[in-house]
Structure formats: C-alpha cells, structure tokens
Amino acid sequence: MVGHGAWVYEDLTALENLRFWAVMGGQAAGAATLRAALEAVELGGSDAQRARTFSAGMKRRLALARVLLGRARLLLLDEPFTGLDRAGRKWLAEFLLDFKSRGGAFVVATHSFDAGLGVGDRVAILSGGRIVLDRPAAELGREDLHRLYDDLALGPGAAP
C-alpha cells in the first residue's frame, strides 16, 4: 500500500526509512538490497540524507522504493503520481506495467487521468460512494474521460 501521504519518518535517512519498513514487513534489510531500491527510484545518491530535506517528489519516490522491497502481488496506490516530476511519473508507469506483466495487479486511485489511463486496464469513476462508470481503459481517450468525469462525478456543466 502506498497512501496519499508518503509515510516517511522525517528524522531518518532514506536508508534508515527503508530499513525500518523492510524489518517491519519481514523483508530483507541488507544495505545492498536497500540501496538497490533507492537506485531504482533514482534516489541513489540520497541514502544518507534525512527525509526532512527531501522535496515532496523525493518523499514519494522513497515511499515507492518500499514497494520494491516486498513480494506483493497486489498494490493499492492512492495518488501515486502526486509530487513526481516527469521522469518520476514515467518510471512509475513503467514499473506498474512491468509489475502487471509479471502477474501482479494494482488498484490506483488518482485524479491524474493521463497517467492512470496509461497503466490501467479498467477505469472506474466514483461519485457519492458509488461506481458510476466502469469501462475498459482502451475504450476511453483523455477527452472522453474528462467529459465523463465532469458529467458523472460532478454533474453536467460542473467544473472540477
């Protein structure tokens, strides 16, 4: 699970944060494994920096590095693209597509329509606690999704 918040400990270094989460999850916590996860999310030179010095995007990358340590087959991601720069968004999309190709599944809650359309198999729109749209992503273009979201979730003519 990667929530909307980064869930990093500000006073710990990037490496210490990963070690904490790895140990809590019963995962390998060797320095080489942790550094490889940091490298994979492009935080390789930041392993000794305190998380409080990180930008929002760097904290998001650190949170995503935790995912690399696990053996999960299902990922629950809440706004995973938030705070990421273009390179980070690209990395995350590629990671999710690779994860899916290896038999994994994920659920992404996002307002980043473009990013979500690029990785998901289905699109669902929630409104008032109910699913008001559930379609294969291949059936929807960016403009279609924006229009449907505006009409279904916000009501006809409403601004997001």
C-alpha positions, -999 to +999 in steps of 0.1 A: +000+000+000+012+034-009-011+060+005-016+096-005+009+106+022+045+094+018+046+078+053+083+085+058+100+094+091+114+129+087+143+124+111+155+092+095+177+089+064+164+074+032+183+042+040+170+041+076+134+046+064+137+017+041+154-005+067+126+003+092+098-007+067+117-037+055+122-051+090+086-043+099+074-062+069+097-092+075+117-084+043+154-085+035+170-054+050+206-057+038+223-024+028+228-037-008+191-045-012+180-012+003+204+008-019+192-010-050+157+000-042+168+036-038+187+034-071+157+021-088+136+051-079+165+075-087+174+083-051+208+065-052+228+095-040+204+103-013+207+073+010+223+092+039+201+123+036+174+129+062+139+127+048+131+161+061+154+176+035+135+159+006+111+175-018+076+161-020+086+142-051+116+127-034+094+116-005+070+100-029+099+081-046+111+069-012+076+056-004+076+038-038+110+023-030+093+004-002+071-013-028+103-027-045+113-044-013+082-065-010+069-096-027+034-082-031+011-095-059-014-067-053-006-030-049-030-004-036-019+031-046-036+063-036-025+092-058+009+076-066+018+102-093+013+132-070+045+152-064+065+133-091+083+151-119+080+139-155+109+114-150+093+100-118+059+096-135+075+078-164+094+055-140+062+047-120+042+040-152+069+017-165+072+000-131+034-006-129+033-020-165+062-044-157+046-054-124+014-062-143+033-082-170+048-103-142+013-113-129+008-085-104-023-065-100-029-030-088-056-005-080-048+031-085-069+059-071-060+091-089-070+124-104-041+121-128-062+109-157-034+108-182-012+087-160-040+064-149-051+058-185-016+048-194-013+020-169-048+007-161-068-019-177-101-005-165-114+029-154-139+034-127-154+067-116-168+070-081-194+096-071-213+097-039-197+065-027-209+046-058-193+034-090-210+054-118-187+042-146-167+011-151-152+005-185-121-009-202-094+018-204-089+011-241-124+024-248-116+059-233-095+087-245-083+115-224-111+139-235-137+112-231-126+106-195-126+143-186-161+147-201-174+116-183-158+126-150-173+161-153-208+147-162-209+117-139-189+127-108-195+164-107-228+167-126-234+182-160-218+215-166-199+215-132-162+225-130-138+201-113 
